[in-house]
Amino acid sequence: MADEDPVKTVNDGVLIVAEVLKAAGDAPQVKEAAGNLGQTAVTLTKAINNVLLPLAAVNFAFDKARAYYNSKFQQDLAEKTKDIPPEHIIEPKASIAGPTLQGLAFTHEEPNLREMYLNLLTTSMDGRSASFAHPAFVEIIKQLDSEEAHLIKGVLQSQRPHPIVQIIRTLKENGGYQQLVLHVLNLTSLEKKEPIENKRLPAIIDNWIRLGLVEVTYGSHLVEDGIYSWVDKRPEFLRLINDPQPDEAKIEFEKGIMRCTDLGKRFAHAIGLL
């Protein structure tokens, strides 16, 4: 059976709306229902023509977002802007404020992301720092999840390069190696400060690289004494080094460096980390 023509589907929907409106008469409840159906058809048409957000996502977020903006938003923004002298308060650029408020509508229940959006909006309202704000930063925040937003803070707040390693299996027969675990950092638990493994970390760091926030290189390394001493205590390394290896292969690690890019530093300024 052939797929239905989406344009015909929308047109049929509009015709149905017209029939509902015609039959509504003066009954308030029916008119309200018809009006809602009519708005749905219009929104659907726009979605097809303009590739807008999925309708389900919009409907899911709308009520919660409205409640947030009617109650908590003003308090949050007042707290963020309280240290800006009145003479330096400016109207934020629409290219930043509009997408920021939209993103905040979907993430206000996630503290790490909400904080980033609010700080970016605050930066754009401060005449002394507004030049650090950029519309692209809204898109960067949109492409982070809450866990990434938490982890990237520590990276961006530091002005120094970070030690990073990849765990490899060195092959005796030809001197080559196999990459086993990419992008290992010295992650520790908040409570006990013990090493913990996050299996999402390699993909998370790849995302930071893709977004232009950091750059990672292997083959060169930092030379401070003991700066890589944590590696042989990592769960990833201990697990692999205790496994039997084929043909006298060895589990080793290659040292690397993770640096914030200039874009990452400007982003850090814009979201209040520097």
ZADRENPA-325893 format. One record per residue (C-alpha): x, y, z; residue in three letters. Coordinates in Angstrom, 1 decimal, decimal comma. Example, Ala and Ser with C-alpha at 12.3 -4.5 7.8 and 13.67 -1.06 7.14 Angstrom:
REM residues 2
@xx->12,3	yy->-4,5	zz->7,8	residuo->ALA
@xx->13,7	yy->-1,1	zz->7,1	residuo->SER
***
This chain:
REM residues 274
@xx->0,0	yy->0,0	zz->0,0	residuo->MET
@xx->1,5	yy->3,4	zz->-1,1	residuo->ALA
@xx->2,3	yy->6,0	zz->1,6	residuo->ASP
@xx->-0,3	yy->8,8	zz->1,8	residuo->GLU
@xx->0,6	yy->12,2	zz->0,4	residuo->ASP
@xx->1,5	yy->14,4	zz->3,5	residuo->PRO
@xx->0,1	yy->17,5	zz->1,8	residuo->VAL
@xx->-3,2	yy->15,8	zz->1,0	residuo->LYS
@xx->-3,3	yy->14,6	zz->4,7	residuo->THR
@xx->-2,9	yy->18,2	zz->5,9	residuo->VAL
@xx->-5,5	yy->19,4	zz->3,5	residuo->ASN
@xx->-8,0	yy->16,8	zz->4,6	residuo->ASP
@xx->-7,3	yy->17,7	zz->8,1	residuo->GLY
@xx->-8,1	yy->21,4	zz->7,4	residuo->VAL
@xx->-11,4	yy->20,3	zz->5,7	residuo->LEU
@xx->-12,3	yy->18,3	zz->8,8	residuo->ILE
@xx->-11,6	yy->21,3	zz->11,0	residuo->VAL
@xx->-13,9	yy->23,4	zz->8,8	residuo->ALA
@xx->-16,7	yy->20,9	zz->9,1	residuo->GLU
@xx->-16,3	yy->20,8	zz->12,9	residuo->VAL
@xx->-16,4	yy->24,6	zz->13,1	residuo->LEU
@xx->-19,5	yy->24,7	zz->10,9	residuo->LYS
@xx->-21,2	yy->22,2	zz->13,2	residuo->ALA
@xx->-20,2	yy->23,9	zz->16,4	residuo->ALA
@xx->-22,9	yy->26,5	zz->16,4	residuo->GLY
@xx->-22,8	yy->28,5	zz->19,6	residuo->ASP
@xx->-21,8	yy->25,7	zz->22,0	residuo->ALA
@xx->-18,6	yy->27,1	zz->23,9	residuo->PRO
@xx->-17,2	yy->23,6	zz->24,6	residuo->GLN
@xx->-17,5	yy->22,5	zz->20,9	residuo->VAL
@xx->-16,0	yy->25,8	zz->19,7	residuo->LYS
@xx->-13,0	yy->25,4	zz->22,0	residuo->GLU
@xx->-12,4	yy->21,8	zz->20,8	residuo->ALA
@xx->-12,7	yy->22,9	zz->17,2	residuo->ALA
@xx->-10,3	yy->25,8	zz->17,8	residuo->GLY
@xx->-7,7	yy->23,4	zz->19,3	residuo->ASN
@xx->-8,1	yy->21,1	zz->16,3	residuo->LEU
@xx->-7,7	yy->24,0	zz->14,0	residuo->GLY
@xx->-4,5	yy->25,0	zz->15,7	residuo->GLN
@xx->-3,2	yy->21,5	zz->15,5	residuo->THR
@xx->-3,7	yy->21,5	zz->11,7	residuo->ALA
@xx->-2,0	yy->24,8	zz->11,3	residuo->VAL
@xx->0,9	yy->23,6	zz->13,5	residuo->THR
@xx->1,2	yy->20,4	zz->11,5	residuo->LEU
@xx->1,3	yy->22,4	zz->8,2	residuo->THR
@xx->4,1	yy->24,6	zz->9,6	residuo->LYS
@xx->6,0	yy->21,5	zz->10,8	residuo->ALA
@xx->5,9	yy->20,0	zz->7,3	residuo->ILE
@xx->6,8	yy->23,2	zz->5,6	residuo->ASN
@xx->9,4	yy->24,5	zz->8,0	residuo->ASN
@xx->10,8	yy->21,4	zz->9,7	residuo->VAL
@xx->9,9	yy->22,6	zz->13,2	residuo->LEU
@xx->10,2	yy->20,8	zz->16,5	residuo->LEU
@xx->8,1	yy->17,6	zz->16,7	residuo->PRO
@xx->4,6	yy->18,3	zz->17,8	residuo->LEU
@xx->4,7	yy->15,7	zz->20,6	residuo->ALA
@xx->7,8	yy->17,4	zz->22,1	residuo->ALA
@xx->6,2	yy->20,9	zz->21,9	residuo->VAL
@xx->3,0	yy->19,6	zz->23,6	residuo->ASN
@xx->4,9	yy->17,7	zz->26,2	residuo->PHE
@xx->7,0	yy->20,7	zz->27,3	residuo->ALA
@xx->4,4	yy->23,5	zz->26,9	residuo->PHE
@xx->2,6	yy->23,2	zz->30,2	residuo->ASP
@xx->5,7	yy->22,7	zz->32,3	residuo->LYS
@xx->7,5	yy->25,5	zz->30,5	residuo->ALA
@xx->4,6	yy->27,9	zz->31,0	residuo->ARG
@xx->4,5	yy->27,1	zz->34,7	residuo->ALA
@xx->8,3	yy->27,7	zz->35,0	residuo->TYR
@xx->8,1	yy->31,0	zz->33,2	residuo->TYR
@xx->5,1	yy->32,2	zz->35,2	residuo->ASN
@xx->6,7	yy->31,3	zz->38,6	residuo->SER
@xx->10,4	yy->30,5	zz->38,9	residuo->LYS
@xx->12,0	yy->32,1	zz->35,9	residuo->PHE
@xx->11,9	yy->35,7	zz->37,1	residuo->GLN
@xx->13,4	yy->34,7	zz->40,4	residuo->GLN
@xx->16,2	yy->32,7	zz->38,7	residuo->ASP
@xx->17,1	yy->35,6	zz->36,3	residuo->LEU
@xx->16,9	yy->38,2	zz->39,1	residuo->ALA
@xx->19,4	yy->36,1	zz->41,1	residuo->GLU
@xx->21,7	yy->35,8	zz->38,1	residuo->LYS
@xx->21,7	yy->39,5	zz->37,3	residuo->THR
@xx->21,7	yy->41,0	zz->40,8	residuo->LYS
@xx->25,4	yy->41,9	zz->40,5	residuo->ASP
@xx->25,2	yy->43,7	zz->37,2	residuo->ILE
@xx->25,1	yy->47,5	zz->37,8	residuo->PRO
@xx->21,9	yy->49,1	zz->36,5	residuo->PRO
@xx->23,8	yy->51,2	zz->34,0	residuo->GLU
@xx->25,3	yy->48,1	zz->32,4	residuo->HIS
@xx->22,0	yy->46,2	zz->31,9	residuo->ILE
@xx->21,2	yy->46,0	zz->28,2	residuo->ILE
@xx->18,5	yy->44,3	zz->26,2	residuo->GLU
@xx->19,9	yy->40,9	zz->24,9	residuo->PRO
@xx->20,1	yy->40,3	zz->21,2	residuo->LYS
@xx->17,1	yy->38,5	zz->19,9	residuo->ALA
@xx->19,4	yy->36,0	zz->18,2	residuo->SER
@xx->20,5	yy->34,9	zz->21,6	residuo->ILE
@xx->17,6	yy->35,5	zz->23,9	residuo->ALA
@xx->15,0	yy->33,8	zz->21,6	residuo->GLY
@xx->16,8	yy->30,4	zz->21,2	residuo->PRO
@xx->18,0	yy->30,5	zz->24,8	residuo->THR
@xx->14,5	yy->30,9	zz->26,2	residuo->LEU
@xx->13,3	yy->28,1	zz->23,8	residuo->GLN
@xx->16,1	yy->25,8	zz->25,0	residuo->GLY
@xx->15,3	yy->26,7	zz->28,6	residuo->LEU
@xx->11,7	yy->25,7	zz->28,1	residuo->ALA
@xx->12,8	yy->22,1	zz->27,4	residuo->PHE
@xx->15,5	yy->21,8	zz->30,1	residuo->THR
@xx->14,5	yy->23,9	zz->33,1	residuo->HIS
@xx->14,1	yy->20,7	zz->35,1	residuo->GLU
@xx->17,7	yy->19,8	zz->34,5	residuo->GLU
@xx->19,9	yy->22,0	zz->36,8	residuo->PRO
@xx->23,2	yy->21,7	zz->34,8	residuo->ASN
@xx->21,6	yy->22,7	zz->31,5	residuo->LEU
@xx->19,3	yy->25,3	zz->33,1	residuo->ARG
@xx->22,4	yy->27,0	zz->34,7	residuo->GLU
@xx->24,1	yy->27,2	zz->31,4	residuo->MET
@xx->21,2	yy->28,8	zz->29,6	residuo->TYR
@xx->20,6	yy->31,3	zz->32,5	residuo->LEU
@xx->24,2	yy->32,2	zz->32,6	residuo->ASN
@xx->24,3	yy->32,7	zz->28,8	residuo->LEU
@xx->21,3	yy->34,9	zz->29,0	residuo->LEU
@xx->22,8	yy->36,9	zz->31,8	residuo->THR
@xx->26,0	yy->37,4	zz->29,9	residuo->THR
@xx->24,1	yy->38,8	zz->26,9	residuo->SER
@xx->22,3	yy->41,3	zz->29,2	residuo->MET
@xx->25,6	yy->42,6	zz->30,7	residuo->ASP
@xx->27,1	yy->45,4	zz->28,6	residuo->GLY
@xx->30,5	yy->44,6	zz->30,0	residuo->ARG
@xx->30,5	yy->40,9	zz->28,8	residuo->SER
@xx->27,8	yy->40,7	zz->26,1	residuo->ALA
@xx->30,6	yy->40,4	zz->23,4	residuo->SER
@xx->31,3	yy->36,9	zz->24,8	residuo->PHE
@xx->27,8	yy->35,7	zz->24,0	residuo->ALA
@xx->27,2	yy->34,1	zz->20,6	residuo->HIS
@xx->24,2	yy->32,5	zz->19,1	residuo->PRO
@xx->26,2	yy->29,4	zz->18,4	residuo->ALA
@xx->26,5	yy->28,8	zz->22,1	residuo->PHE
@xx->22,8	yy->28,1	zz->22,4	residuo->VAL
@xx->23,2	yy->25,3	zz->19,9	residuo->GLU
@xx->26,2	yy->23,9	zz->21,8	residuo->ILE
@xx->24,1	yy->23,7	zz->25,0	residuo->ILE
@xx->21,3	yy->22,0	zz->23,1	residuo->LYS
@xx->23,7	yy->19,3	zz->22,0	residuo->GLN
@xx->24,8	yy->18,5	zz->25,6	residuo->LEU
@xx->23,0	yy->16,3	zz->28,0	residuo->ASP
@xx->22,9	yy->17,0	zz->31,7	residuo->SER
@xx->25,8	yy->14,6	zz->32,5	residuo->GLU
@xx->28,0	yy->16,2	zz->29,8	residuo->GLU
@xx->27,2	yy->19,7	zz->31,0	residuo->ALA
@xx->28,3	yy->18,7	zz->34,5	residuo->HIS
@xx->31,6	yy->17,1	zz->33,3	residuo->LEU
@xx->32,5	yy->19,8	zz->30,9	residuo->ILE
@xx->32,4	yy->22,5	zz->33,6	residuo->LYS
@xx->35,5	yy->21,1	zz->35,3	residuo->GLY
@xx->37,4	yy->20,9	zz->32,0	residuo->VAL
@xx->36,5	yy->24,5	zz->30,9	residuo->LEU
@xx->37,1	yy->26,1	zz->34,3	residuo->GLN
@xx->40,8	yy->25,0	zz->34,2	residuo->SER
@xx->43,2	yy->27,1	zz->32,2	residuo->GLN
@xx->45,7	yy->24,2	zz->32,0	residuo->ARG
@xx->45,8	yy->21,2	zz->29,7	residuo->PRO
@xx->44,4	yy->18,0	zz->31,0	residuo->HIS
@xx->46,2	yy->14,6	zz->31,0	residuo->PRO
@xx->44,3	yy->12,0	zz->29,1	residuo->ILE
@xx->45,2	yy->8,5	zz->27,9	residuo->VAL
@xx->44,1	yy->5,7	zz->25,6	residuo->GLN
@xx->44,5	yy->2,1	zz->26,7	residuo->ILE
@xx->46,1	yy->-0,1	zz->24,0	residuo->ILE
@xx->47,1	yy->-3,7	zz->23,4	residuo->ARG
@xx->50,7	yy->-3,8	zz->22,1	residuo->THR
@xx->51,3	yy->-6,7	zz->19,7	residuo->LEU
@xx->54,7	yy->-8,4	zz->20,0	residuo->LYS
@xx->54,6	yy->-10,0	zz->16,6	residuo->GLU
@xx->54,7	yy->-6,8	zz->14,5	residuo->ASN
@xx->55,0	yy->-4,0	zz->17,0	residuo->GLY
@xx->51,6	yy->-2,6	zz->16,2	residuo->GLY
@xx->48,8	yy->-2,0	zz->18,7	residuo->TYR
@xx->45,0	yy->-2,2	zz->19,1	residuo->GLN
@xx->43,1	yy->0,6	zz->20,6	residuo->GLN
@xx->41,0	yy->-0,8	zz->23,5	residuo->LEU
@xx->39,6	yy->2,2	zz->25,4	residuo->VAL
@xx->39,8	yy->5,8	zz->24,1	residuo->LEU
@xx->39,7	yy->9,0	zz->26,1	residuo->HIS
@xx->40,4	yy->7,9	zz->29,7	residuo->VAL
@xx->40,3	yy->10,7	zz->32,3	residuo->LEU
@xx->40,9	yy->10,5	zz->36,1	residuo->ASN
@xx->37,2	yy->10,4	zz->37,1	residuo->LEU
@xx->36,5	yy->9,9	zz->40,8	residuo->THR
@xx->33,4	yy->9,6	zz->42,8	residuo->SER
@xx->32,2	yy->12,7	zz->44,6	residuo->LEU
@xx->31,7	yy->10,9	zz->47,9	residuo->GLU
@xx->34,8	yy->8,7	zz->48,3	residuo->LYS
@xx->37,1	yy->10,3	zz->45,7	residuo->LYS
@xx->37,7	yy->6,8	zz->44,4	residuo->GLU
@xx->38,3	yy->6,0	zz->40,7	residuo->PRO
@xx->35,1	yy->5,3	zz->38,8	residuo->ILE
@xx->34,5	yy->4,2	zz->35,2	residuo->GLU
@xx->32,0	yy->6,0	zz->32,9	residuo->ASN
@xx->31,6	yy->3,9	zz->29,8	residuo->LYS
@xx->30,0	yy->6,9	zz->28,0	residuo->ARG
@xx->33,1	yy->9,0	zz->28,5	residuo->LEU
@xx->34,8	yy->8,3	zz->25,1	residuo->PRO
@xx->31,6	yy->9,3	zz->23,3	residuo->ALA
@xx->31,1	yy->12,3	zz->25,5	residuo->ILE
@xx->34,6	yy->13,6	zz->24,7	residuo->ILE
@xx->34,1	yy->12,9	zz->21,0	residuo->ASP
@xx->31,1	yy->15,1	zz->21,2	residuo->ASN
@xx->33,0	yy->17,9	zz->22,9	residuo->TRP
@xx->35,6	yy->17,6	zz->20,1	residuo->ILE
@xx->32,9	yy->17,7	zz->17,5	residuo->ARG
@xx->31,4	yy->20,8	zz->19,1	residuo->LEU
@xx->34,8	yy->22,5	zz->19,0	residuo->GLY
@xx->35,1	yy->22,9	zz->22,8	residuo->LEU
@xx->38,3	yy->20,8	zz->23,2	residuo->VAL
@xx->41,0	yy->19,2	zz->21,2	residuo->GLU
@xx->42,7	yy->15,9	zz->22,1	residuo->VAL
@xx->46,1	yy->14,7	zz->20,9	residuo->THR
@xx->48,0	yy->11,5	zz->21,6	residuo->TYR
@xx->51,7	yy->10,9	zz->21,0	residuo->GLY
@xx->52,6	yy->14,1	zz->22,8	residuo->SER
@xx->52,2	yy->14,4	zz->26,6	residuo->HIS
@xx->52,6	yy->16,6	zz->29,6	residuo->LEU
@xx->55,9	yy->16,4	zz->31,4	residuo->VAL
@xx->55,1	yy->17,3	zz->35,0	residuo->GLU
@xx->56,1	yy->14,6	zz->37,5	residuo->ASP
@xx->53,4	yy->12,2	zz->38,4	residuo->GLY
@xx->50,7	yy->13,8	zz->36,3	residuo->ILE
@xx->49,8	yy->10,4	zz->34,7	residuo->TYR
@xx->50,4	yy->8,4	zz->37,9	residuo->SER
@xx->46,6	yy->7,8	zz->38,3	residuo->TRP
@xx->46,4	yy->5,6	zz->35,1	residuo->VAL
@xx->47,5	yy->2,3	zz->36,6	residuo->ASP
@xx->44,8	yy->2,6	zz->39,3	residuo->LYS
@xx->42,0	yy->3,1	zz->36,8	residuo->ARG
@xx->39,2	yy->0,4	zz->36,6	residuo->PRO
@xx->39,5	yy->0,3	zz->32,8	residuo->GLU
@xx->43,2	yy->-0,4	zz->33,0	residuo->PHE
@xx->43,1	yy->-2,9	zz->35,9	residuo->LEU
@xx->40,3	yy->-4,9	zz->34,2	residuo->ARG
@xx->42,2	yy->-5,3	zz->31,0	residuo->LEU
@xx->45,6	yy->-5,9	zz->32,4	residuo->ILE
@xx->44,3	yy->-8,9	zz->34,4	residuo->ASN
@xx->42,8	yy->-10,5	zz->31,3	residuo->ASP
@xx->44,8	yy->-13,1	zz->29,5	residuo->PRO
@xx->46,4	yy->-11,6	zz->26,4	residuo->GLN
@xx->47,1	yy->-13,5	zz->23,1	residuo->PRO
@xx->50,6	yy->-14,1	zz->21,8	residuo->ASP
@xx->52,4	yy->-12,3	zz->24,6	residuo->GLU
@xx->50,6	yy->-9,0	zz->23,8	residuo->ALA
@xx->50,8	yy->-6,3	zz->26,5	residuo->LYS
@xx->48,2	yy->-3,9	zz->27,9	residuo->ILE
@xx->49,7	yy->-0,4	zz->28,0	residuo->GLU
@xx->48,5	yy->3,2	zz->27,8	residuo->PHE
@xx->49,4	yy->6,0	zz->25,5	residuo->GLU
@xx->49,7	yy->9,4	zz->27,1	residuo->LYS
@xx->47,9	yy->12,4	zz->25,6	residuo->GLY
@xx->46,8	yy->16,0	zz->26,2	residuo->ILE
@xx->43,3	yy->17,5	zz->26,2	residuo->MET
@xx->43,2	yy->21,3	zz->25,7	residuo->ARG
@xx->40,3	yy->23,8	zz->25,6	residuo->CYS
@xx->40,0	yy->25,5	zz->22,3	residuo->THR
@xx->39,7	yy->29,2	zz->21,9	residuo->ASP
@xx->36,0	yy->28,6	zz->21,2	residuo->LEU
@xx->35,8	yy->26,5	zz->24,4	residuo->GLY
@xx->37,3	yy->29,3	zz->26,4	residuo->LYS
@xx->34,9	yy->31,9	zz->25,0	residuo->ARG
@xx->32,0	yy->29,5	zz->25,7	residuo->PHE
@xx->33,3	yy->29,2	zz->29,3	residuo->ALA
@xx->33,2	yy->32,9	zz->29,7	residuo->HIS
@xx->29,7	yy->33,2	zz->28,2	residuo->ALA
@xx->28,2	yy->30,6	zz->30,6	residuo->ILE
@xx->29,9	yy->32,1	zz->33,7	residuo->GLY
@xx->32,7	yy->29,6	zz->34,3	residuo->LEU
@xx->35,6	yy->32,0	zz->33,9	residuo->LEU
***
